[in-house]
């Protein structure tokens, strides 16, 4: 590495896992930064007391502890799939161990990031002391991907209660009610399993089929198997589809549509209790909604049902409301970024955590942060060479050979092995000086 790296100050937005990963990597690299967190403290959405948290009381990891934790800071628990309160304590301990919290302004919400006249970015925020603004050389945006609910519109009018899962905290909210859950993602299935013990009835309206993965296979957390050399996509799909069929059976038997895609082309459901409850008759699967009429939902297969509460398990939209979308090279449903991190204009904005991948964990996000720190620490000539390659060469294929569904929630989905390999290669190039 040659040349002089000028001193610079960064801003990090968010104190959830991605923000903490960024803070740790910048701190380790000796890069000065200020952190901004709208909530009261460390944890992001994992702090159920955070007004913007989408957490609910029964929430646990859906990936196992050892594949999820930061490598340099193992969790202090024997639980394979710890709950949200354990995870909040984990993030607090992580921040304390590496002195990260002292960098943050808590209760301070970023309202705008605009280009500064003298270069860099002017960040405006509102907090306990009112409105503030400060110039930064760069900004790491790590405010998460699960904060802005995706709320679809349906024909007709529903006279009962409509909730998004972001407003769901505990099953007592559903006590004695006829509940229709729209969507069967991981949160929707978790809540359905909660609801059957409290609600008068529970139905799930689904549009497509799903693959269901048990938390344990052969007595071990399922995502800890086959952690060596990754299998080619088609072979892994062939083998794992047959393993799942042996362990969970065919979900079509329980009322789900047959999936119109292959395993791993959308995020699988890590919850087989839902199948148990379907088998017990505790809930039932309904078709996609055609329209509402008062308390009645009419479904596309010609059936209908009456409900008190409709719970939307319809996911979230990416939301970076404080910065112009053009600055992030937004294209369609999400920004188009090199390695899901760098806008190709390289103006000093960096995105952390805009990845979804089965099994990538927080260590995968920390490797993103190491890449950002490596770029910021590189000599100007090395940075320029990196930018030229990004501009001139094809970007790495991050799919791992999988053909992901063309859905909004899949628009920033990656294969963990392909992604981590590409990020590590880019980091090595920067640290090696080109």
LUMMI-937456 format. One record per residue (C-alpha): residue in three letters; x, y, z. Coordinates in nm, 4 decimals, always signed. Layout:
BEGIN
residuo,east,north,up
ala,X,Y,Z $
...
***
This chain:
BEGIN
residuo,east,north,up
unk,+0.0000,+0.0000,+0.0000 $
unk,+0.1349,+0.3398,-0.0946 $
unk,+0.0285,+0.6951,-0.0429 $
unk,-0.1157,+0.8838,+0.2525 $
unk,-0.4568,+0.8025,+0.3961 $
unk,-0.6150,+1.1267,+0.5165 $
unk,-0.7869,+1.1382,+0.8550 $
unk,-1.1610,+1.1182,+0.8225 $
unk,-1.4717,+1.0978,+1.0375 $
unk,-1.7654,+0.8730,+0.9582 $
unk,-2.1230,+0.8550,+1.0812 $
unk,-2.2879,+0.5204,+1.1531 $
unk,-2.6688,+0.5143,+1.1535 $
unk,-2.8129,+0.2383,+1.3695 $
unk,-2.7089,+0.0389,+1.6771 $
unk,-2.8543,-0.2970,+1.5833 $
unk,-2.6353,-0.5872,+1.4680 $
unk,-2.5322,-0.4240,+1.1393 $
unk,-2.4558,-0.0891,+1.3012 $
unk,-2.2535,-0.2565,+1.5753 $
unk,-2.0612,-0.4568,+1.3145 $
unk,-1.9768,-0.1323,+1.1347 $
unk,-1.8803,+0.0390,+1.4599 $
unk,-1.6534,-0.2497,+1.5574 $
unk,-1.4771,-0.2640,+1.2190 $
unk,-1.4231,+0.1135,+1.2044 $
unk,-1.2982,+0.1178,+1.5622 $
unk,-1.0592,-0.1689,+1.4948 $
unk,-0.9258,+0.0140,+1.1889 $
unk,-0.8727,+0.3356,+1.3853 $
unk,-1.1314,+0.5319,+1.1869 $
unk,-1.3140,+0.7983,+1.3884 $
unk,-1.6937,+0.7794,+1.3850 $
unk,-2.0101,+0.8982,+1.5554 $
unk,-2.3059,+0.6653,+1.5936 $
unk,-2.6720,+0.7657,+1.5758 $
unk,-2.9547,+0.5530,+1.7161 $
unk,-3.3176,+0.6624,+1.7294 $
unk,-3.3984,+0.4319,+2.0204 $
unk,-3.2875,+0.4367,+2.3825 $
unk,-2.9823,+0.2133,+2.3427 $
unk,-2.8078,-0.0814,+2.1828 $
unk,-3.0049,-0.3548,+2.0112 $
unk,-3.2141,-0.2179,+1.7247 $
unk,-3.5216,-0.4282,+1.6555 $
unk,-3.4038,-0.6891,+1.9086 $
unk,-3.5007,-0.4470,+2.1861 $
unk,-3.8721,-0.5167,+2.2177 $
unk,-3.9104,-0.1940,+2.4207 $
unk,-3.7832,+0.0078,+2.1243 $
unk,-4.0944,+0.1825,+1.9805 $
unk,-3.9804,+0.0907,+1.6274 $
unk,-3.9042,-0.2719,+1.7162 $
unk,-4.0832,-0.5409,+1.5188 $
unk,-4.0047,-0.8023,+1.7835 $
unk,-4.2691,-1.0181,+1.9539 $
unk,-4.2547,-1.2077,+2.2820 $
unk,-4.2110,-1.5547,+2.1344 $
unk,-3.9388,-1.4551,+1.8850 $
unk,-3.6245,-1.6675,+1.8699 $
unk,-3.3440,-1.7018,+1.6196 $
unk,-3.4390,-1.9048,+1.3146 $
unk,-3.0716,-1.9738,+1.2416 $
unk,-2.8650,-2.1460,+1.5084 $
unk,-2.6393,-1.9687,+1.7546 $
unk,-2.3075,-2.0928,+1.6132 $
unk,-2.3892,-1.9958,+1.2545 $
unk,-2.5283,-1.6552,+1.3569 $
unk,-2.2973,-1.5072,+1.6230 $
unk,-1.9994,-1.2781,+1.5696 $
unk,-1.6938,-1.5052,+1.5414 $
unk,-1.4794,-1.3033,+1.7821 $
unk,-1.7535,-1.2881,+2.0474 $
unk,-1.9403,-1.6167,+2.1047 $
unk,-2.2769,-1.6027,+2.2790 $
unk,-2.2813,-1.6824,+2.6492 $
unk,-2.5625,-1.9383,+2.6261 $
unk,-2.6054,-2.3054,+2.5498 $
unk,-2.9354,-2.2485,+2.3696 $
unk,-2.9192,-2.3419,+2.0035 $
unk,-3.1938,-2.0922,+1.9127 $
unk,-3.1940,-1.8234,+2.1842 $
unk,-3.4823,-1.5797,+2.2316 $
unk,-3.4836,-1.2074,+2.1735 $
unk,-3.4075,-1.1098,+2.5357 $
unk,-3.0916,-1.3227,+2.5356 $
unk,-2.9921,-1.1668,+2.2049 $
unk,-3.0446,-0.8125,+2.3331 $
unk,-2.8106,-0.8886,+2.6242 $
unk,-2.5637,-1.0341,+2.3749 $
unk,-2.5542,-0.7142,+2.1698 $
unk,-2.5186,-0.5037,+2.4822 $
unk,-2.2287,-0.7206,+2.5992 $
unk,-2.0682,-0.6993,+2.2537 $
unk,-2.0901,-0.3198,+2.2588 $
unk,-1.9482,-0.3063,+2.6106 $
unk,-1.6632,-0.5461,+2.5341 $
unk,-1.5412,-0.3320,+2.2436 $
unk,-1.6336,+0.0117,+2.3798 $
unk,-1.8863,+0.0893,+2.1077 $
unk,-2.1720,+0.2525,+2.3003 $
unk,-1.9627,+0.5556,+2.3936 $
unk,-1.9554,+0.6550,+2.0261 $
unk,-2.3358,+0.6700,+1.9987 $
unk,-2.5918,+0.9426,+2.0419 $
unk,-2.9021,+0.7577,+2.1612 $
unk,-3.2562,+0.8847,+2.1284 $
unk,-3.1310,+1.0705,+1.8214 $
unk,-3.3033,+1.0184,+1.4875 $
unk,-3.1318,+1.1068,+1.1601 $
unk,-3.3651,+1.3215,+0.9498 $
unk,-3.1527,+1.4068,+0.6451 $
unk,-2.8231,+1.3335,+0.4746 $
unk,-2.7292,+1.5790,+0.1997 $
unk,-2.4122,+1.6533,+0.0108 $
unk,-2.2040,+1.9185,+0.1840 $
unk,-2.0797,+2.2137,-0.0175 $
unk,-1.7204,+2.1444,+0.0895 $
unk,-1.7453,+1.7735,+0.0101 $
unk,-1.8665,+1.4862,+0.2203 $
unk,-2.2122,+1.4765,+0.3779 $
unk,-2.4143,+1.7002,+0.6038 $
unk,-2.6091,+1.4905,+0.8534 $
unk,-2.9081,+1.6376,+1.0333 $
unk,-3.0657,+1.4747,+1.3344 $
unk,-3.3126,+1.5423,+1.6105 $
unk,-3.2540,+1.4312,+1.9663 $
unk,-3.2741,+1.5298,+2.3332 $
unk,-3.1009,+1.8612,+2.2587 $
unk,-3.3172,+1.9440,+1.9577 $
unk,-3.1991,+1.9733,+1.5986 $
unk,-2.8297,+1.9189,+1.5251 $
unk,-2.6189,+1.9001,+1.2117 $
unk,-2.2644,+1.7898,+1.1447 $
unk,-2.0475,+1.7260,+0.8405 $
unk,-1.8949,+1.3813,+0.7817 $
unk,-1.6563,+1.2435,+0.5229 $
unk,-1.8767,+0.9385,+0.4837 $
unk,-2.1897,+0.7773,+0.6227 $
unk,-2.2510,+0.4105,+0.6943 $
unk,-2.6265,+0.3471,+0.6718 $
unk,-2.7144,+0.0532,+0.8970 $
unk,-3.0710,+0.1219,+1.0060 $
unk,-3.1921,-0.2265,+0.9120 $
unk,-3.4288,-0.3797,+0.6605 $
unk,-3.7246,-0.4710,+0.8848 $
unk,-3.8687,-0.1401,+0.9984 $
unk,-4.1083,-0.0232,+0.7259 $
unk,-4.4097,-0.2576,+0.7030 $
unk,-4.5285,-0.3710,+0.3629 $
unk,-4.9050,-0.3189,+0.3842 $
unk,-5.0930,-0.4414,+0.0755 $
unk,-5.4314,-0.3072,-0.0280 $
unk,-5.7267,-0.5387,-0.0847 $
unk,-6.0506,-0.4797,-0.2748 $
unk,-6.3538,-0.4140,-0.0593 $
unk,-6.3774,-0.3087,+0.3042 $
unk,-6.2946,-0.5051,+0.6201 $
unk,-6.4852,-0.3931,+0.9293 $
unk,-6.2671,-0.5687,+1.1842 $
unk,-5.9132,-0.5036,+1.3075 $
unk,-5.6217,-0.5055,+1.0637 $
unk,-5.2707,-0.5413,+1.2087 $
unk,-4.9304,-0.5854,+1.0507 $
unk,-4.6995,-0.8289,+1.2284 $
unk,-4.4842,-0.5276,+1.3205 $
unk,-4.7624,-0.4323,+1.5676 $
unk,-4.7884,-0.7827,+1.7125 $
unk,-4.6204,-0.8349,+2.0516 $
unk,-4.8037,-1.1125,+2.2349 $
unk,-5.0686,-1.3755,+2.1650 $
unk,-5.3018,-1.2174,+2.4215 $
unk,-5.3772,-0.9584,+2.1522 $
unk,-5.5601,-1.2345,+1.9641 $
unk,-5.7448,-1.3917,+2.2570 $
unk,-6.0955,-1.5066,+2.1645 $
unk,-6.0761,-1.3628,+1.8132 $
unk,-6.1315,-1.5209,+1.4735 $
unk,-5.7934,-1.4559,+1.3133 $
unk,-5.6877,-1.4557,+0.9492 $
unk,-5.3107,-1.4419,+0.8979 $
unk,-5.2133,-1.3229,+0.5501 $
unk,-4.8830,-1.4746,+0.4422 $
unk,-4.6850,-1.7668,+0.5806 $
unk,-4.3300,-1.6398,+0.6211 $
unk,-4.1289,-1.7202,+0.9309 $
unk,-4.3027,-1.4527,+1.1399 $
unk,-4.6465,-1.5503,+1.0144 $
unk,-4.5886,-1.9141,+1.1072 $
unk,-4.4459,-1.8215,+1.4485 $
unk,-4.7521,-1.6103,+1.5235 $
unk,-4.9905,-1.8796,+1.3982 $
unk,-4.8322,-2.1243,+1.6430 $
unk,-4.8811,-1.8637,+1.9198 $
unk,-5.2357,-1.7846,+1.8164 $
unk,-5.3787,-2.1373,+1.8201 $
unk,-5.3509,-2.1368,+2.2010 $
unk,-5.5473,-1.8118,+2.2426 $
unk,-5.7613,-1.7295,+1.9402 $
unk,-6.1108,-1.8620,+1.8748 $
unk,-5.9916,-1.9777,+1.5318 $
unk,-5.6866,-1.9288,+1.3095 $
unk,-5.6737,-1.9385,+0.9291 $
unk,-5.3779,-1.8577,+0.7037 $
unk,-5.4259,-1.7116,+0.3566 $
unk,-5.1351,-1.8016,+0.1274 $
unk,-5.0527,-1.7205,-0.2317 $
unk,-4.7839,-1.9823,-0.3001 $
unk,-4.6291,-2.2945,-0.1510 $
unk,-4.3401,-2.3110,+0.0941 $
unk,-4.0600,-2.5425,+0.1999 $
unk,-4.0423,-2.6209,+0.5724 $
unk,-3.7078,-2.6888,+0.7396 $
unk,-3.6930,-2.8482,+1.0874 $
unk,-3.4727,-2.6763,+1.3426 $
unk,-3.3069,-3.0111,+1.4128 $
unk,-3.1928,-3.2838,+1.1752 $
unk,-3.0198,-3.5954,+1.3047 $
unk,-3.0200,-3.4369,+1.6511 $
unk,-2.8252,-3.1245,+1.5468 $
unk,-2.9322,-2.7745,+1.4404 $
unk,-3.0132,-2.8217,+1.0740 $
unk,-2.8060,-2.5278,+0.9525 $
unk,-2.4883,-2.6681,+1.1109 $
unk,-2.4906,-2.9659,+0.8732 $
unk,-2.2904,-2.9515,+0.5499 $
unk,-2.0792,-2.6577,+0.6683 $
unk,-1.7770,-2.7629,+0.4652 $
unk,-1.7349,-2.7212,+0.0925 $
unk,-2.0730,-2.6025,-0.0446 $
unk,-2.2484,-2.8340,-0.2856 $
unk,-2.3438,-2.7069,-0.6322 $
unk,-2.6922,-2.5564,-0.6269 $
unk,-2.8720,-2.8292,-0.8221 $
unk,-2.7139,-3.1109,-0.6198 $
unk,-2.7931,-2.9409,-0.2877 $
unk,-3.1514,-2.8805,-0.3967 $
unk,-3.1898,-3.2437,-0.5021 $
unk,-3.0427,-3.3877,-0.1818 $
unk,-3.2053,-3.1486,+0.0649 $
unk,-3.5485,-3.1720,-0.0953 $
unk,-3.5444,-3.5457,-0.0358 $
unk,-3.4149,-3.5084,+0.3212 $
unk,-3.6948,-3.2608,+0.3994 $
unk,-3.9550,-3.4855,+0.2440 $
unk,-3.8368,-3.7683,+0.4692 $
unk,-3.8486,-3.5542,+0.7845 $
unk,-4.1490,-3.3267,+0.7269 $
unk,-4.3531,-3.4935,+0.4550 $
unk,-4.5238,-3.3025,+0.1775 $
unk,-4.6719,-2.9661,+0.2930 $
unk,-4.9373,-3.0019,+0.0204 $
unk,-5.0909,-3.2725,+0.2382 $
unk,-5.1557,-3.0041,+0.5026 $
unk,-5.3289,-2.7688,+0.2602 $
unk,-5.0432,-2.5614,+0.1217 $
unk,-5.0141,-2.5102,-0.2531 $
unk,-4.7339,-2.6962,-0.4264 $
unk,-4.4315,-2.4611,-0.4510 $
unk,-4.3796,-2.3222,-0.8001 $
unk,-4.0063,-2.2927,-0.7378 $
unk,-3.7216,-2.5097,-0.6099 $
unk,-3.5870,-2.5295,-0.2568 $
unk,-3.3702,-2.2280,-0.1571 $
unk,-3.5036,-2.0095,-0.4401 $
unk,-3.6990,-1.8316,-0.1673 $
unk,-3.6335,-1.8207,+0.2051 $
unk,-3.7523,-2.1493,+0.3635 $
unk,-3.9740,-2.1604,+0.6726 $
unk,-3.7773,-2.2763,+0.9769 $
unk,-4.0825,-2.3934,+1.1673 $
unk,-4.2386,-2.7376,+1.1506 $
unk,-4.4701,-2.6818,+1.4491 $
unk,-4.7063,-2.5165,+1.2031 $
unk,-4.7428,-2.8528,+1.0293 $
unk,-4.8166,-3.0211,+1.3638 $
unk,-5.0967,-2.7763,+1.4337 $
unk,-5.2376,-2.8184,+1.0845 $
unk,-5.2351,-3.1920,+1.1376 $
unk,-5.4180,-3.1460,+1.4676 $
unk,-5.6823,-2.9279,+1.3059 $
unk,-5.5838,-2.6231,+1.5124 $
unk,-5.5703,-2.4028,+1.2029 $
unk,-5.6363,-2.4244,+0.8328 $
unk,-5.4913,-2.2939,+0.5084 $
unk,-5.7028,-2.0672,+0.2877 $
unk,-5.6451,-1.9420,-0.0648 $
unk,-5.5317,-1.5923,-0.1629 $
unk,-5.7751,-1.3115,-0.0743 $
unk,-5.9974,-1.1844,-0.3523 $
unk,-6.1854,-0.9161,-0.1546 $
unk,-6.3330,-0.8181,+0.1807 $
unk,-6.6970,-0.7468,+0.2573 $
unk,-6.7600,-0.6337,+0.6168 $
unk,-6.6378,-0.9165,+0.8418 $
unk,-6.6140,-1.1598,+0.5508 $
unk,-6.3050,-1.2487,+0.3490 $
unk,-6.3716,-1.3941,+0.0058 $
unk,-6.0943,-1.6147,-0.1305 $
unk,-5.9917,-1.6815,-0.4900 $
unk,-6.1037,-2.0434,-0.4740 $
unk,-6.4633,-1.9306,-0.4160 $
unk,-6.4694,-1.9972,-0.0408 $
unk,-6.5246,-1.7370,+0.2315 $
unk,-6.4842,-1.6903,+0.6063 $
unk,-6.5700,-1.4419,+0.8803 $
unk,-6.2985,-1.2823,+1.0930 $
unk,-6.2429,-1.0330,+1.3733 $
unk,-5.8720,-0.9701,+1.3080 $
unk,-5.6636,-0.9769,+0.9927 $
unk,-5.2921,-1.0026,+1.0681 $
unk,-5.0657,-0.9088,+0.7774 $
unk,-4.7507,-1.1215,+0.7693 $
unk,-4.6566,-0.9467,+0.4471 $
unk,-4.3005,-0.8453,+0.5232 $
unk,-4.1197,-0.5150,+0.4994 $
unk,-3.9932,-0.2639,+0.2473 $
unk,-3.6434,-0.1209,+0.2379 $
unk,-3.6543,+0.2283,+0.3816 $
unk,-3.3745,+0.4861,+0.3854 $
unk,-3.5978,+0.7922,+0.4194 $
unk,-3.3265,+1.0401,+0.5104 $
unk,-3.1333,+1.0238,+0.1821 $
unk,-3.2316,+1.0788,-0.1804 $
unk,-3.2865,+0.7475,-0.3579 $
unk,-3.0710,+0.8588,-0.6502 $
unk,-2.7690,+0.8735,-0.4179 $
unk,-2.8125,+0.5010,-0.3502 $
unk,-2.8571,+0.4018,-0.7163 $
unk,-3.2066,+0.2786,-0.6382 $
unk,-3.3415,+0.0480,-0.9080 $
unk,-3.6853,-0.1088,-0.8767 $
unk,-3.7416,-0.2479,-0.5287 $
unk,-3.3950,-0.1817,-0.3849 $
unk,-3.0675,+0.0020,-0.4383 $
unk,-2.8286,-0.1564,-0.6871 $
unk,-2.4978,-0.1620,-0.5032 $
unk,-2.1640,-0.3308,-0.5585 $
unk,-2.1655,-0.6273,-0.3176 $
unk,-2.4824,-0.4736,-0.1705 $
unk,-2.2561,-0.2152,-0.0015 $
unk,-2.1160,+0.0475,-0.2410 $
unk,-2.3219,+0.2796,-0.4630 $
unk,-2.1230,+0.2741,-0.7894 $
unk,-2.0822,+0.6516,-0.7762 $
unk,-1.8576,+0.6127,-0.4665 $
unk,-1.9554,+0.9395,-0.3023 $
unk,-1.8995,+0.8292,+0.0570 $
unk,-2.2221,+0.6458,+0.1348 $
unk,-2.2074,+0.2813,+0.2414 $
unk,-2.4931,+0.0421,+0.3163 $
unk,-2.4621,-0.2184,+0.5902 $
unk,-2.6968,-0.5133,+0.6301 $
unk,-2.8833,-0.4896,+0.2996 $
unk,-2.8464,-0.8626,+0.2520 $
unk,-3.0799,-1.1513,+0.3096 $
unk,-2.9359,-1.4989,+0.2869 $
unk,-3.0061,-1.8266,+0.4552 $
unk,-2.7302,-1.8810,+0.7113 $
unk,-2.5201,-1.5688,+0.6575 $
unk,-2.5456,-1.4615,+1.0210 $
unk,-2.4006,-1.1531,+1.1827 $
unk,-2.0499,-1.2641,+1.0945 $
unk,-2.1411,-1.2211,+0.7289 $
unk,-2.2465,-0.8671,+0.8094 $
unk,-1.9265,-0.8057,+1.0014 $
unk,-1.7324,-0.9079,+0.6908 $
unk,-1.9251,-0.6371,+0.5056 $
unk,-1.8040,-0.3914,+0.7683 $
unk,-1.4450,-0.5133,+0.7323 $
unk,-1.4716,-0.4449,+0.3588 $
unk,-1.5891,-0.0884,+0.4218 $
unk,-1.3064,-0.0339,+0.6721 $
unk,-1.0526,-0.1788,+0.4272 $
unk,-1.1695,+0.0597,+0.1550 $
unk,-1.1584,+0.3603,+0.3875 $
unk,-0.8113,+0.2607,+0.5120 $
unk,-0.6642,+0.2063,+0.1660 $
unk,-0.4354,+0.4570,+0.0003 $
unk,-0.6012,+0.6869,-0.2576 $
unk,-0.4386,+0.5013,-0.5483 $
unk,-0.5710,+0.1682,-0.4201 $
unk,-0.9184,+0.3127,-0.3724 $
unk,-0.9086,+0.4528,-0.7268 $
unk,-0.8068,+0.1153,-0.8695 $
unk,-1.0916,-0.0496,-0.6755 $
unk,-1.3424,+0.2016,-0.8148 $
unk,-1.2150,+0.1463,-1.1698 $
unk,-1.2636,-0.2285,-1.1400 $
unk,-1.6154,-0.1815,-1.0065 $
unk,-1.6946,+0.0468,-1.2985 $
unk,-1.5281,-0.1555,-1.5735 $
unk,-1.5624,-0.5223,-1.4782 $
unk,-1.8709,-0.7434,-1.4407 $
unk,-1.9883,-0.7618,-1.0820 $
unk,-1.9581,-1.0979,-0.9055 $
unk,-2.2483,-1.3409,-0.9292 $
unk,-2.3907,-1.3545,-0.5765 $
unk,-2.6617,-1.6142,-0.6469 $
unk,-2.4491,-1.9254,-0.6046 $
unk,-2.6335,-2.0732,-0.9026 $
unk,-2.9807,-2.0385,-0.7472 $
unk,-3.2653,-1.8779,-0.9435 $
unk,-3.4307,-1.6595,-0.6802 $
unk,-3.7944,-1.5623,-0.7087 $
unk,-3.8535,-1.2201,-0.8615 $
unk,-4.0155,-1.0768,-0.5498 $
unk,-3.9559,-0.7503,-0.3663 $
unk,-3.8238,-0.9262,-0.0562 $
unk,-3.5841,-1.1282,-0.2736 $
unk,-3.4410,-0.8290,-0.4599 $
unk,-3.1379,-0.8127,-0.2299 $
unk,-3.1146,-1.1848,-0.1523 $
unk,-2.7763,-1.3546,-0.1955 $
unk,-2.6233,-1.6963,-0.1502 $
unk,-2.4157,-1.6874,+0.1675 $
unk,-2.1195,-1.8804,+0.0275 $
unk,-2.0970,-1.6838,-0.2978 $
unk,-2.1470,-1.3559,-0.1147 $
unk,-1.8918,-1.4111,+0.1606 $
unk,-1.6361,-1.5334,-0.0932 $
unk,-1.6818,-1.2202,-0.3064 $
unk,-1.6607,-0.9883,-0.0042 $
unk,-1.3444,-1.1570,+0.1247 $
unk,-1.1843,-1.1387,-0.2204 $
unk,-1.2579,-0.7639,-0.2394 $
unk,-1.1206,-0.7062,+0.1111 $
unk,-0.8028,-0.8969,+0.0338 $
unk,-0.7520,-0.6909,-0.2836 $
unk,-0.7814,-0.3658,-0.0880 $
unk,-0.5555,-0.4707,+0.1983 $
unk,-0.2962,-0.6104,-0.0423 $
unk,-0.2781,-0.2738,-0.2172 $
unk,-0.4705,-0.3452,-0.5316 $
***
